[in-house]
Structure formats: C-alpha cells, structure tokens
Amino acid sequence: MKSLALVFVLFVVIVMGLISCQKTEKMIEADIELISPSENSIIYLPDTLQIKLRIEAAGDIESVKISIVNSNYISLFGTNTINSPTAGKEIETTMLLRILQDYNDSPYKIRVKVKYPDNEQNTYFNIQLTNKPLAYKGFFLFSRPGIQLTNIVFYDQNLNDTAFTVSSGEYLDSDISSFYEKLFLLTDTPAKLKTFSIVDQLTEWEAEPVFPNPEFTDIQINEDRIYAGMESGQVVGYSTLNGQQKLITEMLSDSFPEKVFILEEFIIGDFLSRMNGNRTLVTFYKETGAKKHRQPISFPVVSFANTVYPDKVLVIGNENQKGKISLYNVLNNYFENTHQIDTGEIIAVCEINEETILFSIGRSVYLYHYKQSYSNWLATFDDTPANIYFEHISQQLIVQFEKRLSILKFPGMDEVTRLNFEKTLKGVQLYYQYD
C-alpha cells in the first residue's frame, strides 16, 4: 500500500510539473522585434516618433499597447493601441512626444504589451530621451487697423518687423504652438477660429462656433489640441493639424465659459449664468469631456495660472474692487487658500514660472508668490497697461499699452526700448523654436 501511495504521489508531482511547464511555456507566446527606432537610440524632444514593430506569435492577438515609460513604469506620453494586429506583419504607430519635465526618472523604455485571449506579455526596449534647446525668436503683435480687421506683424529678437497678415474680424484672443509652428487667432464679427502656418504665413484651417449661440469666448493651446470656449455652453477641442473636432464637453444649457484653462487631466472653465449672472468653476474630464463638478464663485476670473501641482490652478480675479488670488484644488473641488490684494483691481496677469506670477493694478506691476502668499511692487508706469508678457529666456517683461509697447529688463524693471504705434494694440504672442 505504501508503494502504491508513493507511486500515486510521484504521478501527481509529475503531472503538476508538466502542467506548470505548459503554463510557463504558454506565457512566452510572442517574439517582438523593434524595427524603429533602434534600441538605445537618442530621441530629442519635442518630436513625433514613428514606432515600427514586428510580432511573431503562435496564437491570436487581441491587441498591442505601445507606450514610453519611465523608471517607475509610468507612461509619459499616453498609450497607443492597435487592435487585432496580424502576426508577422509590421505594426506602425506615431506618438507625440512632449518636453520632459524631469530628467530624474530615467531610464526610459518603449513598452509593448501584447494581449492574448487568456494572458498578456510585456516587452521593454531601452531608449534615451533628451530635450531640444529652446530659442526665443520674437513676438507676434496684433493690432486693430480698422473696423472688423486684425493686423498681425512679427518682430524678431532685434525688433525688426515683418508684416505677417491682415485678417477679417475683431480680435478676441490668440495663442501659439511652437511645436507645430502655428498661430491661432480668435475673432468676432465674423466669429472664427483661424489657424496660420508661421512658416508659410498662410491660413491652414478655420472653424466656426457651434449653435445655438454661435460665438467664441476664449482659446488655449494644449499639446496637439486647441481648446475653444463657446457661448453654446461647451468647450471644443480641435486638432491643431486639421481643425477636426476631437472633443466636445458636456453642454451646460444655463451658462457658458468666459475663460478656459487646460490641466494635465482636466478642463476648467469660468462659467457665467445666462439667467442671473452667477458664476461657477466647472471641471470636465480632459479625456472624455464629461462634467466632473461645479464650484460656485463670487467673482469674475481675469486669468488662470499654472502651479507646481498637476491638479491645482491659480484663479485670479476681482471682488469688491480688490484683487483676489485663490489656489483651487480641481481634483477635490475646493479652494485651499485665498489672498486678497487691497491695492485695487487686477487688470492683467502673466506667469513667471509655476510658483510666481506678475499682475498689474492701475499703472503698477506686482510680483506674487502663491506658496508664500505675498506680493511686492515692481514698477509704476505713466499709463495703465492693457496686458503684460514675460519672456523667460531674455528675462524681459513686455508691457502692452493702448498704442505702445515697453520692453523692460526683469527684475530691475529698467526700460530697454519703447515702440509707439498709431493703431490700437490688441495682443502679443511670444514665439519660441526648438533648435
């Protein structure tokens, strides 16, 4: 009996071992070849990267997910998915790679996740990522040469001017994409979002606002999309390449966004009620456009500004004729702190970095650190600024008045030069290139 029991135990062990071997062998189902880029190659950012693979597999493949991950295996630029690929044939996908914010999370790898009906397999290929140097090239100046017209002129670093274009419509807002080398203009009468190639100085595509209230309010570029606020009560994300609508947020029938701002995972808007003039901060998911939550506020927003936190934003406005700067936690829907500016109403705002902003009140400009919640005076001018812009490479401040520009050295605020104009100035867009 003991011998029979021993034989039975040995039989069970052998069978379990065979099953284990079969399972181990089953997990290794694919041979993955990285065709391009070559492993350990250096990728300079920002860029668009074409990734080519060949997968040899014994069974059916449900999907292949391709991403670039850091040392913690966190995806840096999203994930591209190819469904039901054919084994043995080349798989090709294109990824948009942004500037790296932190070099301390290397090494970087291309991760290829192959999904089968009953398991999945991860394969990694080492690559190197580094940022291209950023160079300041000058600025675009928008002015009003006549009724329902916007004139655009480019000024290089030496302030040599070149006519860019004259466009129909009253200037509302503008933005710029250094990566795609495109300039965006938002106008009223007619209501248009126009996209110009900076290289060719030609209109590439146009978009019109959606009904039932066909008016634009605000725009902001973010990665490969330009987001536009609509009086219809929505925010629409357009492809910067061709103007195709990539995202439409949930419609709010009772209010519309006067200002929009884009974070890493969220879209936030300052919404004005059509019925009673009340305001709310409304947050949408950036991926789907679905509404996350609303937060009532008691003041109009002059500007939003970035912080060091991916899910927090500075909300800058005015209440009771005094400036108000609040740190808003977008993820959890509450204000963490608020700082009141007693010297008057804030007119214009620009970012120095993710911890510091500049704002103007009356004829003066102030520096504000939100972490320390304090502000200090920098300079007072002989007129009231309409807008202020900070050029971080040359450390200069461009101050826009009604019919002149003053360029000052920061932080001493000594005037470097002054440009006077006959036409009313409407806006400035700083232009950078990745060399």
C-alpha angles and dihedrals in degrees: 000000000000090000091050090050091049091051090049092051091049090049091052092048092050093047093048090048091052091049090049091051091049091052092048091050091046092058091060098063105137139054107209121200120193106214098176141048094028115240115271092016119146117246117198115213141261097036145122110251125204112209119197124189140172119206124195110194136167096215140034119297118217097191147336120222118198124193142149113238137188130227090287091052091247115148111246103191106022129265129284116210127203112191123211098353120189113249115238095024127101117266116206130187136163124224129194108225118201131200115288114247095194131029093190096082099069146152097083125203140185105235119205113191113192114197120205128183092264107020145002138232131212122205125181133205121190120235135167123234127196135164123249115235113264119225128193110231103177137269143285115233121206120203139166111246093172146336112320093359134115122196120203123198127175121221118194126212090279091049093249105154129222125184109242107178146310113232133190118247140056113281115254105159144329141200139180139219114209091184095056094029092231133140120209125206126189116199142177125215089051102029104221142149105212127190122203129191106233091206098048098027088224133129108255102182142343134207133197127211121260127252149281088047104022100198133112122222110178143350138206131181118225124173108307096346138075112211121209129193115223132203085224086078098258143100115225124201114209128194107252089217102057109356094250113156107250099170139017118186124223109282120247106205094190099054146013136218117259093177129024131193132184125218131180095276105004145058115215127192138185099230122199119206116239091209110045108005094249119147135220136180105232122197124203131185108255092215099052108013091234116146114253103183148321130235120194115228130187100215140054116256117242093183146340121225136194124251134194087264119083093215101040130077138186112242111203123189146116135270128177090358092302132106119254127196118185133179106225122199101215095185096054098027104237141106113251096194141346130210121199120212107211097188095079146280121334112239106175137014137192134173124245093181138320092291102039138050136180122223135179128223117183106319095337136089124213137191118227130193109194096196091058092033094223135121133199134195118254109173146341122218134202091247139030116271117232095196139359129207131188121213104200101193097056091028092231132145119219111204117195118206127177095278107001144054124219119197115201135183112245131257097005090052095216110158111248097184144340129218121198125200140188095217128066113265118228108178151333131226119196114220125213132175131203104231 
